[in-house]
Amino acid sequence: MTGPAAARLYDDHVDAIHAMVTRRVGPARGASVTAEVFEHAIRSWDRFDDTQRTERSFLLGLATVVLRRHNDDERQHLLALRPADRSSGINRDPLVSVRGPDGRLVDQSAPPYDQPADDVTLTMQAVVDLDPDDRDILLLSLWEGCQHAAVAEALDLPVGTVRSSLTRIRRDLKKAVTAARSGPPGDTRGAAS
């Protein structure tokens, strides 16, 4: 792929890919990693089959491959995350918020920064500790808003695998956060009050 076709691909998808990459590695690395994704896409365009997947899912899949090369940047960025609006106590991040019966995120009060083991910190630690394949499934689903079929398409997995993986991942994250909140036996520092 060269010339106008490459320019069109970039123009059509750069915003979505840059947003995804920046959420995963932070703004300092976002632009350079996004450039890597498009370089990789142009070099491997011969593997794209438009009867099997969309351009967006192909690029999301390539972005997950490129992000694996930046695992340390991703871990560091994810561990440093805090809700955007800590001062108001409103948390709308799908990783740490609760969904109401209608499926929409429900506002919750976020613990203050000085609390040593708040839910955001514990959740992001658990996300960082996930197997990279599981982290990709989770973040494509929650942060990128991909439906199960779109995650499956991007990662070249069966839809049933995505569905069952998300159920297991959510259960495992809940267990990890609960265990971390209670801390090791005899340690009450991380316990909820």
VEXDOLO-143683 format. One record per residue (C-alpha): residue number from 1; residue in three letters; x, y, z. Coordinates in steps of 0.5 Angstrom, whole numbers. Each point is the difference from the previous one (the first is absolute). Layout:
N
     k     r    east   north      up
   NUM   ala       X       Y       Z
...
***
This chain:
193
     k     r    east   north      up
     1   met       0       0       0
     2   thr       3       7      -2
     3   gly      -2       7      -2
     4   pro      -8       2       0
     5   ala      -2      -7       3
     6   ala       5       1       6
     7   ala      -2       7       1
     8   arg      -7      -2       0
     9   leu       1      -6       5
    10   tyr       4       5       5
    11   asp      -6       6      -1
    12   asp      -5      -5       1
    13   his       2      -3       7
    14   val       6       4       3
    15   asp      -4       3       5
    16   ala      -3      -7       3
    17   ile       6      -3       0
    18   his       4       6       3
    19   ala      -5       0       5
    20   met       0      -7       2
    21   val       8       0       0
    22   thr       0       6       4
    23   arg      -5      -3       5
    24   arg       5      -6       1
    25   val       7       3       0
    26   gly      -2       8       1
    27   pro       1       6      -4
    28   ala       8       0       1
    29   arg       0      -6      -4
    30   gly      -6       0      -4
    31   ala       2       3      -7
    32   ser       6      -4      -1
    33   val      -4      -6       2
    34   thr      -5       2      -5
    35   ala       5       1      -5
    36   glu       2      -7       1
    37   val      -7      -3      -1
    38   phe      -1       3      -7
    39   glu       7      -1      -2
    40   his      -1      -8       2
    41   ala      -7       1      -4
    42   ile       3       2      -6
    43   arg       5      -5       0
    44   ser      -5      -6       1
    45   trp      -5       3      -4
    46   asp       0      -6      -4
    47   arg      -3      -5       6
    48   phe      -6       5       0
    49   asp      -6      -4      -2
    50   asp      -6       4      -1
    51   thr      -5      -6       0
    52   gln       2      -2       7
    53   arg       1       7       4
    54   thr       0       7      -1
    55   glu       5       5       0
    56   arg      -1       3       7
    57   ser       0      -7       3
    58   phe       7      -2      -4
    59   leu       3       7       2
    60   leu      -2      -2       8
    61   gly       3      -7      -1
    62   leu       6       3      -3
    63   ala       0       5       6
    64   thr       0      -5       5
    65   val       6      -3      -3
    66   val       4       6       0
    67   leu      -2       2       7
    68   arg       3      -7       2
    69   arg       7       3      -2
    70   his      -2       6       5
    71   asn      -2      -5       6
    72   asp       4       4       5
    73   asp      -3       7      -2
    74   glu      -7      -3       0
    75   arg       1      -3       7
    76   gln       3       7       3
    77   his      -5       4      -3
    78   leu      -6      -5       2
    79   leu       3       0       7
    80   ala       0       8       0
    81   leu      -7       1      -2
    82   arg      -5       4       4
    83   pro      -7       2      -1
    84   ala       0       6      -4
    85   asp      -5       4       5
    86   arg       3      -2       6
    87   ser      -2       6       4
    88   ser      -8      -1      -2
    89   gly       0      -7       3
    90   ile      -3      -2      -7
    91   asn       3      -6      -3
    92   arg      -2      -2      -7
    93   asp       5      -5      -2
    94   pro      -3      -7      -2
    95   leu       6      -4       3
    96   val      -2       3       7
    97   ser      -7       2      -1
    98   val      -7      -3       1
    99   arg      -5      -1      -5
   100   gly      -7       1       2
   101   pro      -6      -5      -2
   102   asp       0       4      -7
   103   gly       7      -1      -1
   104   arg       2       7       0
   105   leu       6       2       5
   106   val      -2       2       7
   107   asp       3       6       3
   108   gln       4      -2       6
   109   ser       4       3       6
   110   ala       7      -1      -1
   111   pro       5       0       6
   112   pro       5       5       1
   113   tyr       7       0      -3
   114   asp       3      -1       7
   115   gln      -4      -6       1
   116   pro       6      -5      -1
   117   ala      -4      -6      -3
   118   asp      -6       3      -4
   119   asp      -4      -4      -5
   120   val       3       4      -6
   121   thr       7      -2       2
   122   leu      -2      -7       2
   123   thr      -4      -1      -6
   124   met       6       2      -5
   125   gln       5      -4       4
   126   ala      -4      -6      -1
   127   val      -1       2      -8
   128   val       7       1      -1
   129   asp       1      -7       4
   130   leu      -4      -3      -6
   131   asp       2      -5      -5
   132   pro       2       5      -6
   133   asp      -6      -4      -4
   134   asp      -5       1       5
   135   arg       2       8       1
   136   asp      -1       1      -7
   137   ile      -7      -4       0
   138   leu      -2       4       6
   139   leu       3       7      -3
   140   leu      -3      -1      -7
   141   ser      -7      -1       3
   142   leu       0       5       6
   143   trp       4       6      -2
   144   glu      -1      -1      -8
   145   gly      -7      -2       1
   146   cys       1      -6      -5
   147   gln      -6      -5       0
   148   his       2      -7       1
   149   ala       0      -1      -8
   150   ala       5       6      -1
   151   val       5      -2       6
   152   ala      -1      -7      -3
   153   glu       2       2      -7
   154   ala       5       5       2
   155   leu       4      -6       4
   156   asp      -2      -5      -5
   157   leu      -4      -4       5
   158   pro      -6      -4       0
   159   val      -6       5       3
   160   gly      -1      -6       6
   161   thr       7       1       2
   162   val      -1       7       1
   163   arg      -6       0       4
   164   ser       2      -6       4
   165   ser       7       4       1
   166   leu      -4       6       2
   167   thr      -4      -3       5
   168   arg       6      -4       3
   169   ile       5       7       0
   170   arg      -6       4       4
   171   arg       0      -6       5
   172   asp       7       0       1
   173   leu       1       8       0
   174   lys      -5       0       6
   175   lys       3      -5       4
   176   ala       7       3      -1
   177   val      -3       7       2
   178   thr      -4      -3       6
   179   ala       7      -4       2
   180   ala       4       6      -1
   181   arg      -5       4       4
   182   ser       0      -4       6
   183   gly       8      -1       0
   184   pro       4      -5       2
   185   pro      -2      -4       7
   186   gly       1       5       6
   187   asp       1       6      -5
   188   thr      -6       5       1
   189   arg       3       5      -4
   190   gly      -4      -1      -7
   191   ala      -6      -2       4
   192   ala      -6       4      -2
   193   ser      -3       4       6
***
